[in-house]
Amino acid sequence: MVGSLPSDRVREVLVRRVGRTDPRYGFSPAERPLDLHMRLGCINLDKPPGPTSHEVVAWVKRILEIESAGHSGTLDPKVTGILPTMLGDSTRVVETLLAAGKEYVCLMRVHATIPRKRILEVCGEFQGVIYQRPPLKSSVKRALRTREVYYLDVLEIEGPRVLFRAGCEAGTYIRKLCHDIGLALGTGAHMEELRRTKSGPFREDGTLVTLHDLKDAKEIWRETGDESLLRRAILPVEEALRHMPSLVVSDGAVDAICHGAPLAAPGLLSLESGIKAEEKVVIYTLKGEAVAVAQAAMNSEEMMASSNGIVAKTSRVVMAPGTYPRLWSKKS
């Protein structure tokens, strides 16, 4: 059985009105000049075992010769897998990934021989909302809290070793999950190996790259001028926001939003279904460029019906002001 995260759900696109975009302004994400592409880029990075997440990001900055980069969701040194890494101005949206669901494949060792049926029963009890206290080595307060395990699929059992895949809410500690499963079994258990296989919109697919891939791509570009491998390794920032519901606005509304203004109903062209008031959304241009992260002020039905009023409040601007022409005044 293949589990899914909440962000995997498919949303319907709702069109309020059709708009046209001026090709003189902005770029579709795939057509940005390389310097802008890197400044508004992200990497689906495959973290190796050994270094800390901070060290990996430091190597990314050194390889690409950039000043700023940041990762989303720290992985312990021995843990491997997806470490979303944001470059330049894209670091502004790191927090949107921190709250996104994660998936892990874990090798757990049970401290005694337990019948397969019993292991499956107990693992099944850990699906849904669970109580969890962060481990001693965590960087957060060790207060009892709830976290949701969306699915926990046992893949293989061989002697005392149990291989399972778990999709869970951000902030769930798999090491502690193994410990608690061991307590429920009455034998004890611990995590032997762990790999993160999903983080928000990032997957183990053709976009996953290693530090070696990134280094090779940069050197080939430096020596030959061929950008193709570097563009394949560095994704547009929009790829890091695909797990969030979207709003599409007219060209005339873009620059005001870039200056921090809220989005008013007249500027909204289309949206996705299922948006709830207060939910985080992403505002896009007609070319597919991320303008800002915002907080919805209405639900989808209200947005479709409204001819005036504020539909979303800008919280984090992604696009640089002046990318699109200014068609507003401070007075308005």
Summary of the structure (lengths in Angstrom):
residues: 332
radius of gyration: 22.2
end to end distance: 54.2
largest distance: 73.3
contacts: 1067
relative contact order: 0.17
helix: 30%
strand: 31%
